[in-house]
Amino acid sequence: MARIAILLQDRCHPKECQWECQAYCPPVRMGQECIVEGPTGRPVISETLCIGCGICVHKCPFDAIKILNTPQAPESEIVHRYGYNGFRLYRLPMPPPTGVSGLLGANGIGKSTALRLIAGREVPNLGQYDRPASWETVLARYRGTAFHAHFEKIAKGTFRTALKPQYVDAISDLPGSAYDYVAAGGGDARRGLRDVGLAESRADRPLSELSGGELQLTAIARLLSTDADLYLIDEPSSYLDIVHRLDVARLIRRLGETKSVLVVEHDLALLDYIADQSHLLYGASAAFGVVSHPIPMRSAINTYLGGYLKDENVRFRTEAIRFVAHPPKPRTRQNLLVEFPPLTKVFPRFTVSVGAGQIPKGETVGVVGPNATGKTTFVRMLAGVEPPTEGTPPAGVTVSYKPQYLKATQRASLRERAEALAADPAFDARLLERELVPGLHLEETMDVPLPDLSGGELQRTAVALALARVATVYLLDEPSAYLDADERIAMARLLRRQIERQAVGALVVDHDVYFLDLACDALMVFRPEGTDGAAGRGDGPYPMREGMNRLLRTVNVTFRRDAETLRPRINREGSVLDREQRAQGEYYYEPAA
């Protein structure tokens, strides 16, 4: 066994604590220099002297320390290391000569780091963090391997790479328009923007005026219009609706027919459709990551859901994740929780109309459809945030609303927010502490100020606070945004369990098919009306199968269930199953018996 000590630099505040990590460390109390002050004023933890007691982990008031016992990994496999007590990455994914290869793993485990290293944007230091990294050292390490030829071409400047960054919202800070940004890549900007479906009226707007989805499409347009030998794409589905996700997936698959492509993606249905094979990354978030050998795509996702990597004899999940079929639930008046009448909201340039519907007790209803069809407006009308132009939301219904866009303005932590709300009878502090915090893996961020949380941590915190409020209906707008695949699955299962146990209802707006399949019992389907995009229409709820059929007909794609895990899988266009299901009008899962 090897021991890894990690100090999370952004959480460590040595001037605001009593150095409890050092004061309570048994080796330090025995006179050994296990924890000392480093050159930056923060603690440095000796991995050789550490006995793995975990006392410093529990005593640190900022949860800034991780002590991990891991299987012994050869030092020769370390590719990059960020400081003595920093994150380390073992192995790298090898890009295919042509085709699309995926990277699948949790957040903070090294996927984006691997892309930067493969692209040559950062020189691998091979674990030697205390000296400048050099290509000569890298080439000597990988002599006689396929990586040698790859890095040699990068070092000589003869290998061209195109990288789509993970955080596309940073693009909005750049000067110029979408067209200017795409043209800077050196390709045909108009064609690239046309390929991703970004309207010319949007292409000429300043980047600062574009939405998150438009920024994502702009970044993808620049990548696709750039001439390169290797394309590295980090989370292409963020901010995109299901229609645009599939359109982008088709573009990436087409690119992989002649080019080498590496893709990081948390939407498992989309990654399954895009990639031919995938590397799994396992380890511990913000501590270390190990890149597996490439695995065929179907086996890769099934292995990821099962949690056991047979070839390396590594178990990274204690309980396998399995999907279930959704037989229609019998609807009776006794199960009825909320009825809402037809609702209409008229804006100067857009109108959304929603048909009457019902939400039964103990059911989670997904709200699906393309962007700009009125899904968020409908949820805001039920939440009382947006008054309808026609119709009246049901009276006497208490709602708990988690909005689409989150912004933390107070320096309070989740613990401080919970303590402030504890006196409110409409807030269940015990539920938050006993079920929601552990279920959403928020233990380590309880005392971190909300503005300092990452996007995924803030999302899980907002969902936890929303579910801790006592309500008749819970309204969650895109709760899976910024989450990795594991976090999405954990949230979906927790949400379904809470709604069923409390016999309440939920409306969930989301675009991830796996998340919807795990969390929801029924679907409301929104679609654009007319040809100018000036109106949207929503109907339902429908049983899952009928609702997905209505949605997927407009998206023009069919799904089946995996025989082993029952997870949804996208059929390749023109395949036998695709043709059979289209002929029978069954776009979701297998044809009816």
C-alpha positions, 0 to 999 in steps of 0.5 A: 500500500502507498500513502498519499497526503493531499493538501487542498491549497484553496481551502487551507487558511493557516492564519485563521486556525491553530494549526490543529493538523500539527498540534494533534499529529501523533508523529509530531508529538513524538518529535518527528517532523511529519507536519511542518510549515512550508515555504508558502506558510502552509503545512507540508505533510510527509508521506513517509512519516505519516501513519495514516491515523486520519486525526489531521483530516478530522481536526482541520477546521477547513477540511483541507487535508486528505490522507489516502491509502492506495494500492502501490503504484509504480513511480514510473507511471506518474505523468504529472504532479502538482507539488509535494502534497498536490494532485498526481496523475498516473498514465495517459490516454493514447489518442487513436490514429483515427476515431473518437476515444472517450475519457470517463471519470469523476470530477477532479480526477485528472481528465482535463489535465490529461487533455492538456498534457496530450495536447502539449499545452503543459509539459508532463513533469513526470512527478518531478514537481520541483524542477522545470519540466522539459521535453528531453526528459519526457522523450527519454521516459517514453522512448520505444513507446507510441507516446515517444512519437507523439510527444516528439512531434509536439516538441518539434512543433509539427503536430497540430492540436485543437482544444475546446476548453471545459469552461466556455463561459470564460470566452464571454470575457474576450473582445469581439464577436462569435465570428471573430472568435471562430475566425481566430482559429484559422478556418472557415468561420461562417461554415463552422458557425453554420455547422453547429446551427448558430444563427448569423444574427447571433454570430455577429453579436459580442461574445459578452451577449451570448448565452451559455449554450451559444458560447458552447456552440461558438467554441465547438464551431472554432474547434471544428473549423480548425485544421489539426491532427488531434482534436481534444473536446472537454465537455461539449454538452454543457449548456446544450439542450438534447437537440443540440447535444445530438447535433454536436454528437453527430458532428464529432462522430463525422470528425472522427471518421478522418481525424483523431479525437479525444472527448471528455463527457459526463452525459453517458448516453451521449458519450456512448453514442460519440465514442468507439472506445474509452479510458476510465479514470479512477482514484480520489477527487483532487488527490490522484487519478489513474488512467485505464487502458482503452476499453470498447465503449459498451464495456467501458460504460458497463464497467463504470456503472459496475465499479470493478475494473477486471483487467487491473483488479480495481474496485472503485464503486461499492455498489453497482448502478442498475437501471430499471424499466418504467412500467406505467403506474396506475392513475387514480384520484386517490393518488392525485396531488396537484392539478394545474390549469392551462397556463399562458405567458406572453412576452414581447417576442415569445409566447409559451402555452402549457396544457392542463396537467396533474402531478400524482403523489410520490412521482417525479415529472421530468420537463424536457424539450429544446431550449427556448420553448418555455420550460423554465418559464412554466416552472417559474409560473408554478413557483410564483416567480413569473405571473401567467398572462392567462390561467391561475397556478393552483392555490394552496400549494407550497413549492420549493424552487431551485432556479436554473442559474445559481449565484452565491452572494453571501459568504455564509457556508452551507452549515451557517445557512442551515443553522440560520434556517433551523428555526423555520418550521418549513425547513427540515434541518434533520433531513438535511444533516442525516440524508441530503448532505451524505446523499449528495456528498457534501460533507467536505464542503459544509464549512466552505463559503458558498461563493468559493464552491465550484459549479458542481458543489454549488449545484448540489448545495442548492438542491440540498437546501431546496429538498430540505424545505417542506413543500408539496411540489419541488421545482428543480431547474437543471439540477444535473448541470456541472455534475459528473456522471457519478454525482448525477446518478447519486442525485437522481436516486436520492431525489426519487427516494425522497419524493416517494418517501414523503408522498410529494411531487417534483418537476425537474427540468433537465437534458440528461437522458440517464438522469431523467431515466433514473429520477422520473416517472413521467414527462412533460414535453415542450416543443417549438411552435411555428417556424420563427421560434416565437412560441413554445408549447408544453403538454403532459405529463405522459408516462415515460415511454410515451413522453420520450417517444414524443420528444425523440420523434422531434429529435430524430433519434431512437433509443434501446436498453442495454441487455446487461444494465438496462441503461438507455443507449442511442441507436446508430442511424440506419442500424437494424434496431433503428430502422425497426423501431422507426417503422413501429413508431417506438423511438424509446427503448425496444419495440413493443412486444 
